[in-house]
Amino acid sequence: MSQKNETTVLVLAALITLTLAGGFFWWLTQGMRIDGKSSTPQATRQQANTRNNSTSQSYAESLGQVSDVPAGLFSYGGSTTWAPIRAQVDPLIETVWPQFQLRYTQHATKPPGSGTGIAMLLDNQLAFAQSSRSLKDTEYQQAEQRGFSLREIPVAIDGIAVAVNPALEISGLTVTQLQQIYTGEIVNWSELGGPNVPIIPYSRRPEDSGTIEFFVENVMGGKEFGSNIEFIPTTTQALRRVSQNLGGIYYASAPEVVDQCSIRPLPIGRRPNEWVPPYQEPLVPPQDCPARRNQLNGTAFQSGDYPITRRLFVIVKENNQIDEQAGNAYAELLLTDQGQELIEKTGFVRIR
């Protein structure tokens, strides 16, 4: 690392602790938990508040080793699943590399999401995009028509967790049963060994989210949602509905579901009675929350034992220009040892 960068690291390392705390601003602006608590896991809050300067400097030294980080203001955006990373990791990157300025940009009229971010990248509105799904063939083709190519770089592992009401007596679901619920083939919990209660499936709309697109493709098998689906604009609203209705069910990115107090994350299996929980066992009961919260079952996500997992991608525009350099540098920063550790602290699973 050059003398200039070494000096920058030493000067700015002390500021990183404050930046960590500032990252929690996202949680305040994105809304409160359905249980009235901040969306940030308690353990992460405590780690951020007590982090000392020596630890902060280690982050600075690791992130500072990345080469070819360009200078400039770079617009980026896309998946809402990435929000914790944008809030807690990206400010640290900017602190270590102040010349690498990141600006989160939303579309003027379309809802934020993976598809919207990729479309904006194709239209030269973003330098790079963040996605919770793989690129589609049509997107590769659109890039080729515009004279460049797209590349997806995986940087983290996420899972799709299913939420039900804590009072619902059911042990778990297979992926096929989950599909049948959302196609309308199964409409009562008694069909699954539960109580005689109508199932109320909630979802956001496919056009609003890469998570929903992933669910439709990988769980629904491309089948259409049934007429019984109630579409809800946000995960916060949907989880609140589940907490209020015994028959409710919803799915979302695991970090948004697993540590909630007012719902129960449901084990999922490939076959009946082979349930894999998205949380670390034993399950923390609602009466013990929020003093204790369920933690992600990162081992099962990383091994693939949990059946509904996916990767998070940085989408890079390969055009031999500074945008390509920015996207590659951003991905490389997230793939450093400290970048992966920070991603893990936001609730995702490290890919390295």
C-alpha atoms as one frame of an Amber mdcrd trajectory, in Angstrom:
protein
   0.000   0.000   0.000   1.388   3.471  -0.883   2.560   5.939   1.743  -0.456
   8.121   0.961  -2.864   5.246   1.589  -1.008   4.227   4.761  -1.445   7.744
   6.089  -5.108   7.739   5.129  -5.647   4.448   6.949  -3.989   5.660  10.141
  -5.929   8.925  10.160  -9.272   7.393   9.341  -9.118   4.185  11.386 -10.317
   6.003  14.497 -13.352   7.270  12.591 -14.532   3.818  11.542 -16.011   3.045
  14.946 -18.311   6.045  14.595 -19.135   5.013  11.034 -20.229   1.587  12.252
 -22.737   3.201  14.586 -23.891   5.541  11.846 -24.676   2.576   9.621 -27.667
   1.836  11.782 -29.391   4.903  10.391 -30.769   2.638   7.674 -32.697   0.623
  10.215 -34.339   3.754  11.529 -35.294   5.045   8.089 -36.563   1.682   6.818
 -39.021   1.247   9.669 -39.194  -0.480  13.019 -39.584  -4.155  13.726 -43.054
  -5.580  13.989 -42.227  -6.130  17.651 -41.325  -2.466  18.120 -37.564  -2.998
  18.230 -34.871  -1.784  15.871 -34.291  -4.148  12.936 -30.604  -4.493  13.831
 -29.773  -7.743  15.691 -28.886  -7.012  19.288 -25.524  -8.733  19.068 -24.543
  -6.630  16.063 -25.559  -3.427  17.845 -23.413  -4.315  20.837 -20.439  -5.232
  18.669 -20.716  -1.980  16.760 -20.981   0.116  19.913 -18.038  -1.556  21.643
 -15.660  -1.964  18.711 -12.236  -0.593  19.612  -9.779   1.327  17.480  -7.384
  -1.593  16.999 -10.150  -3.710  15.458 -11.229  -0.787  13.287  -7.669  -0.348
  12.073  -7.542  -4.019  11.065 -10.556  -3.427   8.833  -8.878  -0.385   7.352
  -5.645  -2.242   6.688  -7.415  -5.142   4.964  -9.755  -3.045   2.835  -6.855
  -0.730   2.042  -4.927  -3.574   0.372  -7.352  -3.732  -2.574  -5.795  -2.316
  -5.726  -7.296  -0.352  -8.609  -9.993   1.368  -6.561 -11.006   4.290  -8.781
 -11.695   7.864  -7.731 -15.057   9.442  -8.449 -18.749   9.427  -7.597 -20.390
   6.147  -8.569 -24.140   5.573  -8.592 -25.245   2.089  -7.656 -28.468   0.406
  -6.571 -30.796  -2.531  -7.019 -31.865  -5.221  -4.571 -33.613  -4.200  -1.343
 -32.118  -7.343   0.229 -28.755  -5.569   0.082 -29.915  -2.734   2.360 -28.015
  -3.919   5.486 -24.783  -4.133   3.481 -25.317  -0.662   2.057 -25.941   0.681
   5.545 -23.201  -1.026   7.519 -20.413  -2.085   5.140 -20.358   0.558   2.420
 -19.701   3.470   4.823 -16.549   1.666   5.992 -15.391   1.252   2.407 -15.864
   4.972   1.812 -13.993   5.787   5.010 -10.958   3.767   3.964 -11.233   4.915
   0.346 -12.696   8.451   0.563 -12.079   9.047  -3.131 -14.379   6.075  -3.934
 -17.739   7.747  -3.354 -20.861   5.592  -3.515 -24.325   7.023  -4.130 -27.365
   4.775  -3.769 -29.773   5.666  -6.575 -33.384   4.574  -7.045 -35.445   4.708
 -10.196 -37.681   7.759 -10.498 -40.890   5.735 -10.810 -40.187   2.001 -10.433
 -39.870   0.266  -7.041 -36.323  -0.668  -6.000 -35.257  -4.228  -6.627 -32.781
  -6.420  -8.476 -34.552  -6.177 -11.813 -34.907  -2.418 -11.572 -31.218  -2.018
 -10.713 -30.101  -4.203 -13.621 -32.384  -2.284 -16.007 -30.880   0.993 -14.782
 -27.393  -0.428 -15.324 -28.333  -1.375 -18.874 -29.614   2.174 -19.423 -26.339
   3.701 -18.146 -27.987   5.120 -15.028 -25.749   3.122 -12.661 -22.059   2.262
 -12.539 -22.832  -1.202 -11.122 -25.823  -2.969  -9.587 -26.605  -5.190  -6.603
 -28.760  -8.247  -7.195 -30.316 -11.043  -5.145 -30.760 -13.213  -8.248 -28.725
 -14.328 -11.228 -28.782 -12.457 -14.491 -31.377 -13.521 -17.047 -30.605 -14.464
 -20.639 -32.620 -11.478 -21.823 -30.435  -9.138 -19.745 -27.256 -10.591 -21.220
 -28.776 -10.094 -24.671 -29.806  -6.505 -23.953 -26.264  -5.706 -22.834 -24.826
  -7.223 -26.005 -27.195  -5.104 -28.098 -25.867  -2.015 -26.294 -22.251  -2.870
 -27.047 -21.048  -4.270 -23.723 -21.440  -7.368 -21.548 -22.583  -8.051 -17.988
 -20.859 -10.168 -15.368 -22.221 -11.335 -12.012 -19.796 -11.691  -9.095 -21.131
 -13.645  -6.064 -20.170 -12.071  -2.738 -22.520 -13.570  -0.121 -25.026 -16.354
   0.570 -28.610 -15.730   1.611 -31.568 -17.997   2.316 -35.303 -17.624   1.918
 -37.011 -18.074   5.288 -40.701 -18.833   5.786 -42.638 -17.113   8.586 -45.783
 -18.422  10.280 -47.744 -17.429  13.354 -46.036 -18.602  16.590 -49.247 -20.327
  17.736 -49.530 -22.442  14.563 -48.807 -26.081  15.437 -46.889 -27.412  12.451
 -43.364 -28.850  12.414 -42.242 -27.811   8.955 -42.930 -27.805   5.225 -41.344
 -29.388   2.199 -40.461 -27.169  -0.736 -43.229 -28.913  -2.720 -45.808 -28.181
  -0.019 -44.702 -24.547   0.036 -45.207 -24.426  -3.726 -48.676 -25.968  -3.388
 -49.646 -23.358  -0.805 -48.696 -20.524  -3.137 -50.331 -22.055  -6.213 -53.553
 -22.554  -4.255 -53.492 -26.370  -4.338 -53.344 -26.536  -0.522 -55.670 -24.101
   1.233 -56.024 -25.347   4.825 -53.399 -26.170   7.432 -55.287 -29.392   8.255
 -54.065 -30.748   4.886 -50.536 -30.525   6.302 -51.174 -32.007   9.723 -51.999
 -28.695  11.347 -55.219 -27.208  12.730 -58.388 -26.695  10.709 -57.469 -23.110
   9.780 -57.538 -21.563   6.300 -54.084 -20.690   4.960 -53.525 -17.013   4.200
 -50.460 -16.758   1.938 -48.826 -13.320   1.718 -46.306 -12.160  -0.861 -44.910
  -9.085  -2.491 -45.438  -8.820  -6.240 -42.885 -10.423  -8.587 -42.151  -7.151
 -10.355 -41.182  -5.538  -7.053 -38.345  -7.784  -5.953 -35.548 -10.130  -6.986
 -36.470 -12.228  -3.950 -39.937 -12.827  -5.360 -38.514 -13.594  -8.815 -36.163
 -16.120  -7.213 -39.064 -17.687  -5.290 -41.217 -17.964  -8.419 -38.425 -19.590
 -10.395 -36.917 -21.867  -7.746 -39.856 -22.725  -5.471 -42.869 -22.216  -7.714
 -41.110 -23.812 -10.679 -42.358 -20.998 -12.869 -46.000 -21.612 -11.929 -48.283
 -18.658 -11.324 -49.464 -17.559  -7.903 -52.899 -18.788  -6.903 -55.908 -16.490
  -6.642 -55.756 -16.818  -2.837 -52.506 -14.815  -2.515 -52.698 -11.504  -0.685
 -50.075  -9.137  -2.075 -48.473  -6.848   0.510 -46.163  -3.920  -0.372 -43.436
  -4.506   2.228 -41.957  -7.267   4.346 -42.634  -5.316   7.544 -46.348  -5.139
   6.746 -46.500  -8.795   5.711 -44.799 -10.025   8.889 -47.202  -7.956  10.954
 -50.117  -9.664   9.181 -48.627 -13.090   9.926 -48.243 -12.187  13.608 -51.921
 -11.215  13.722 -53.404 -14.160  11.777 -53.056 -17.814  12.831 -53.295 -18.989
   9.214 -50.795 -16.496   7.799 -47.579 -17.435   5.972 -44.914 -15.295   4.289
 -41.397 -15.678   2.867 -38.491 -13.239   2.632 -34.725 -12.953   2.900 -33.660
 -14.886   6.017 -32.091 -11.912   7.870 -35.463 -10.154   7.636 -37.313 -13.082
   9.220 -35.203 -15.259  11.510 -34.621 -12.895  14.442 -38.121 -11.441  14.578
 -39.992 -11.885  17.869 -43.617 -11.913  16.745 -43.470 -14.688  14.138 -41.927
 -18.157  13.944 -39.398 -19.062  11.230 -40.433 -22.449   9.893 -38.066 -25.382
   9.157 -38.062 -26.441   5.491 -37.118 -29.808   3.982 -36.646 -31.429   0.606
 -38.567 -34.459   1.886 -41.217 -34.895   4.630 -39.891 -34.908   8.187 -36.373
 -33.954   7.069 -36.697 -30.435   8.355 -33.769 -28.008   8.331 -34.349 -24.848
  10.396 -33.156 -21.470   9.074 -32.187 -20.648  12.674 -29.629 -22.088  15.073
 -31.310 -24.593  17.371 -32.845 -24.550  19.886 -35.559 -22.153  18.802 -35.804
 -19.068  21.004 -39.458 -18.877  22.148 -41.333 -15.562  21.751 -41.454 -14.984
  25.511 -37.630 -14.876  25.614 -37.406 -12.348  22.784 -36.042  -9.654  22.433
 -33.659 -10.419  25.321 -32.511 -13.289  23.093 -33.127 -13.607  19.386 -32.828
 -16.464  16.935 -29.616 -16.461  14.909 -29.145 -17.558  11.302 -28.229 -21.175
  10.622 -25.238 -20.107   8.561 -23.749 -23.608   8.491 -26.842 -25.052   6.790
 -26.958 -22.160   4.318 -23.288 -22.536   3.434 -23.443 -26.342   3.069 -26.669
 -26.257   1.054 -28.512 -28.449   3.570 -31.129 -25.719   3.881 -33.070 -26.165
   0.620 -33.826 -22.549  -0.340 -30.552 -20.665  -0.602 -29.208 -18.195  -3.103
 -26.233 -15.931  -3.696 -26.006 -12.169  -3.720 -24.256 -10.670  -6.748 -22.464
  -7.513  -7.762 -23.442  -6.926 -11.401 -20.560  -5.410 -13.369 -20.785  -3.666
 -16.726 -17.836  -4.857 -18.820 -17.172  -1.897 -21.081 -13.454  -1.197 -20.444
 -14.398   2.065 -18.743 -14.298   3.382 -15.194 -17.721   1.866 -14.400 -16.252
  -1.610 -14.909 -13.311  -0.702 -12.674 -15.698   0.553  -9.972 -17.840  -2.589
 -10.022 -14.833  -4.898  -9.888 -13.260  -2.905  -7.039 -16.505  -2.926  -5.035
 -16.833  -6.708  -5.396 -13.175  -7.214  -4.486 -13.582  -5.092  -1.346 -16.545
  -7.205  -0.229 -14.560 -10.395  -0.873 -11.651  -9.455   1.395 -11.467 -11.293
   4.717 -12.749  -8.240   6.561 -15.366  -7.533   3.896 -16.712 -11.057   4.360
 -16.639 -10.689   8.134 -18.620  -7.464   7.915 -21.139  -9.072   5.552 -21.570
 -11.869   8.084 -22.288  -9.320  10.805 -25.123  -7.864   8.709 -26.910 -11.249
   8.821 -25.759 -12.912   5.600 -23.411 -15.870   5.157 -19.885 -15.392   3.916
 -19.115 -16.984   0.571 -15.396 -17.300   1.388
